[in-house]
Every structure is written in C-alpha cells, then in structure tokens.
C-alpha cells in the first residue's frame, strides 16, 4: 500500500488499482485499510487523505470516507463506501473481474 504521493498515483492510473480515501482520526478508515491489506492477489492500493489529496478527491467526487474507488485504465470502474468485510471486498473484486 502506498500513501499520499498523488503525482505518482496520477501517473500510474492506467493500471488497475484501488484508491482508498480516508481522513486522519477515522477509525472506520483504519479498519478498512487493515482488511484490504490482508487481501491476497489484490491490485495496487493507494491510500489518500481526502483533505490533503484534493485533486484526486475532487476528480472522483469524494464526499464521504472511507471511499474505495476501483480504477482501470484511468477510468472509475466501481466504488464502495464505509467499512466492509473481507468477503464483501473479495466479492467486489471478483464481480469486477479483478481477482
């Protein structure tokens, strides 16, 4: 997982990746990050602070945190909000043919 290097992230968006938008002090965000870090065969994961990563937060219309945005070829494929179980996250990735 990479955190908050927005220029690198913008350049790498042609790959399949997950953008996780969080804010400092968000317990739900911490739990979600922990769940996603346990995934096997997951795409690249980038963790972004919504308040400091305003360019990407604005581009993807991030209002609530945590928000997970699935990117493929610089396009949003799907997203989900809030803390989700490991089974939900795996299902989300399978449904989008990522794993």
Buried (B, 14 or more C-beta within 10 A) or exposed (E): EEBEEBEEBEEBBEEBBBBBBBEEEBEEBEBBBEBBEEBEEBBBBBBBBBEEBEEBBEBBEBEEBBBBBBBBEEEBEBBBBBBBEEEEBBEBBEEBEBB
